[in-house]
Amino acid sequence: MSDPSVVLVTGASTGIGAATARRLDRLGHLVFAGVRRAEDGERLRGEASERLRPLLLDVTRQDQIDAAARAIEAVSGSRGLAGLVNNAGVAVGGPIEFVPLDQIRHQFEVNVFGLLAVTQACLPLLRRASGRIVNIGSIAGRAVAPFGVPYGMSKYAVEALTDGLRLELAEAGIRVAVIEPGAVRTPIWEKGLAALGQVEKTFPPVALERYGSRLAFLGKLLAANNDRGVPPEEVADAVVHALESDHPKTRYLVGNDARIRALIARFLPDRVGDAIVHGALRRMERNLS
């Protein structure tokens, strides 16, 4: 990427998005940081240089997406957009047998359709710069976990979307990569725990009979992820490499848990991998009880 360059980071209020926006700002890029609340943008601006520009950007709202693209074009002009980091996302969990479909649809509206809508709006600007697209996926997009199926479904879709964009945009010189973290110390776990609590209220009594103890464990696991995960700055490192390296990867695994789960998914038969996952969950359940 040329320097200075213009980069858009979605979901920059906290966690991975905020860490990435700060890192790119320190490297001298002109960063547009998509946030959902003005106060989040002001806080982020206070942590960065004057170059950083917060944008109100809810990726499920086409009017805000279009306004963001116009704001970027007004600044970038003929330079175009050198980098798009699609980070905005939410996490929905629970036993797939009982998770309400509207919750799963919302999961896809943010994690998949929102990502695609932002990408479509930014592609004319990306073409001007032969820019790069970095999608924040998850190891859950290769190896789904029990009670994390809605989230995994959406991240599997991000994998497919990334592969398709990489193939279709290659002739335009636009490189596309996906970051696949395991557990990361971000507020998404707290939000996921709150969302799980809301979803549980909609479950019929039979759901608690079948899954009650596992749901209690899932709550403890989500809380523990914020302690055992890697710092979001490690994900930001991978994003910077994908945007700036002369030889970027197409996929970036971040965290030892992500690497282990990827190896299991790639090399072991499904039933062997399932047994390992169930065994690991039982051990964690004992440790957290």
N, C-alpha and C positions, 0 to 999 in steps of 0.2 A: 504494500500500500504506500502511496505517496504520503509525504509528511509536510505540512499538516493535512489531515484528512478528516472527513466527516463520517461519523459513526452513529447509528441509532441503537440503543439498548432498551428493550421493552422490559417491563416488570422490574424497574430499577429502584423501587421504594426501599427494599430491604434485601438481605441475603445475597445470593449470587449476582443479581442484577446490580445492586448497589456497589458490591465489591468490584465488579467488572467496569462499571462506569467510572469509579474512582481510579482504577488502574489505568484505563485508557486515557483518562484526563491527565494523569501524571506523565504519561508517555508523550503528551503533546497533541493528542487528537482533539478535534472539536466534537464533543459528545452531546448528542441529544438523548436525554434520559426520560423514558416514558414512565410516568407515575399516575396513580389514580386519584391522589389527593394533593392539593396545592401545598399543604404543610409538609408533605413528604419531599416534594421538590425543593422547598426552601431549606429543609434540613440537609439534603444531599448537596445543594449548592454551597452551603456553609462548610462542607467537608472537602470541597474541590476548588479548582481555580475559577476565574471569571469566564473561562471558555465554556464550561459546562452549562447546558441549557435544558432545564426541565420542561417536559411537555405533558399536558394532561392527556393520557392515552389509555383508555379502556379498550382492550383488543376485541371486545365483543360489540363495540359501537363503531359502525362504519363511518359516521360523521366525524368522530375523533380521529380515526385512522386517516381519513382524507385530509383533515385539517393538519395533522402531523406531517403528512407527505408534502403539503403545500409549504409549511413552515421550513422544512428541510430544503426544499427546492429554492426558496427565496434566499437562503444563505449559501447553499452549495453552488448554485448556478450551473455553469458548464462542467464543474468538477464532478458533479454527481455525488452519489453516496458510496463511500469506499467499503463500508461494512455494516451489516445488519445482524444484530444479536437478538434472536428470538428467545427470550427468557421467561416471559410472563406465563404463569401456570398456577394451577390449584391441584389439591390432592383430595380425592374422595375414596373412602375405604368402607369395609364391612363385608359380610358374607354376600356374595353375588346373588345368591338365592333370594335375598330380601332387599337389596339396595334399590330404592325407588328409581325408576327410569328417568325421571326428570333430573335427578342428581347426576346420573351418568351422562345425560344429554348436556348438562351444564359443564361437566368435565371436558367433554369434547368441544363445546363452544369456545372454551378458553384455550385449552392445550393444543387443539388441532385446527379448528376453523378460524380461531383468532390468529394463530400463527400464519395460516395460509393467507388470510385477508391482509395482514400487514405486509407479507412478502409480495403479494400481487401489487399492492399499492406502491411499494418501494422499487419494484423491478425496473421501471423506466429510469430511475435515478441510479440504480446499481449498474445498469447497462452502460451508462455514460462513463463510469469509472472502472469498468470491468471489476466491480467490487466483489466482496465475499459475503456469504451467508453462513452464520453459525447458529445452529439450533440446539437449545439446551434440552436434551432428552433425559434418559435415565437408564441405568442397567435394568430397570423394570421393563424397558422396551425390548429386552432380549430374554429376560428370565423373570417371569411374573411370580409374585409371592402370594401365598394364601391371604385373603382378606384385603389385598391390594389390587384386586383384578380391575376395577374401574380405572384406576390410575395407570396400571400396566397396559390396558387396552389403548388408552390415549397415547402412551409413549411408544407402543408398537406402531401406531399410525404415524407418529413423528418419524420413526425410522424409515418407513416406506416413503413418506413424503420427502425426506432428506435424500434418499436414494434416487427418487424420481427427479427432483430438482437438479441433483448433481449430473445426471445423465442428460437432461434436456437443456441445461444451461452451459454445458461444457464448451460448445462451439462459440458461445458469446464471451468466453474467457472468465465466467463467473464460477468461482470455486465454492463448494458447499460442504460443510462438515457438521457432524453431530457430536455433542459432548455427552458422555454416558456416566454420570456420577453414581456412586452408591449413596450412603448416608452422608449428608452435609449438615453442618451446624447452621441451620437457618430457621426463621419463624414458620416455614411451611409445615413443620411437624406440629407446632402449637396450633396452627390453623387447621391442620388435618385432624387433630384430636378434638377440637371444638366442632368441626364438621361431623366427625363420627358421633359425637354426643347428640347432635341434632338429628342425624339419620336414625340413630337408635330409637328415638322417640316415635318414629313411624313404624317400627317393627311390630309385628303381631307377637302375642305371648309365645307361640311355638318357636319363634326365632331365638328368644332368650333361653328357651329350654334346650335347643340344639347347640347354640353357640355362646351362651352366656359366659362361660369360663374363658373361652378363647377371646371374646371381645374384651374382657377385663385385661387379659394379657396383652392384647393389641394396644390398648390404651397405654399400658406401662412401656411397651416397646417404642411407641411413638415418642413418649417423653424421653426415653433413654437415647433415642437417635440423636437428640440435640446435644448429648454429651459425648457420644462415641464417634460422631461423624467428623469428617475432615473440615477444616475451615473453608469458607466460601472463596477465600483468596486462591486456594489450590485450583478451583474450577476457573477462576479468572485467569490464572496462568495458562491453562489449556486454551481458553478463548483467545488470548493474546497470540499464542503460537499459531492458532488456526487463521487469525487475521493477518499476521505479519510475516510468517515464515515463507521462505522461497519454496519450501517443500512441505506444505501442510498435510496432515493426515486427513483421512476421510472420517475417522472415528477416534475419539479420545476417551479412554477409560480413566476415571478419577477415583482413587481410593482402593485400598486392598480388598474390601468386600466386593467392589464392582469387578475387580480382576478375577477373584475366585469364582464369583457367580458366572462370569463370562466363560471361564474355562469349563465349569461344570456343564453349562448349556451347550457348549460347542463339542466337547469330546466324550461325554458320558451318555449312555442310553437314558431315555426319559425316566424309566422306572428306577434306575440307580440314582439319577439326579434327584428324583422325588424323595427317595429314601433319605438322602443326605439332607435335603431341605427340612423334611419332617423331623429328623434327628436333631438338627441344629435348633429348630424352633422349640423342641422339647427341652433341650439344654438351657436355652435362654429363658424359657418359662420357669424352670426351676431356679435359675439364678435371680430372676426378677421377683419371685414369689416371696 
